[in-house]
Amino acid sequence: MLHGLKLETMSNKTRSILKGVAVILVLLAVLMELKIIIIPAFVAYKLWIVVIAFGLLLIGSK
């Protein structure tokens, strides 16, 4: 476990926030791929943004 963090006791609000952040990160990555939004500091890290979003989604799921 993550340094004693019990995922079983996570509230539904926290789960919803994690899922929302994951969706926002994926949308950001997609918009950067379509060249609609360009954030020069993050262009090289689009893959890792999606990987982090997937991890947040896994943590937020039951």
HELIX and SHEET records of a PDB file:
HELIX    1   1 LEU A    7  THR A    9  5                                   3    
HELIX    2   2 ASN A   12  GLU A   33  1                                  22    
HELIX    3   3 VAL A   43  TYR A   45  5                                   3    
HELIX    4   4 LYS A   46  GLY A   60  1                                  15    
END                                                                             
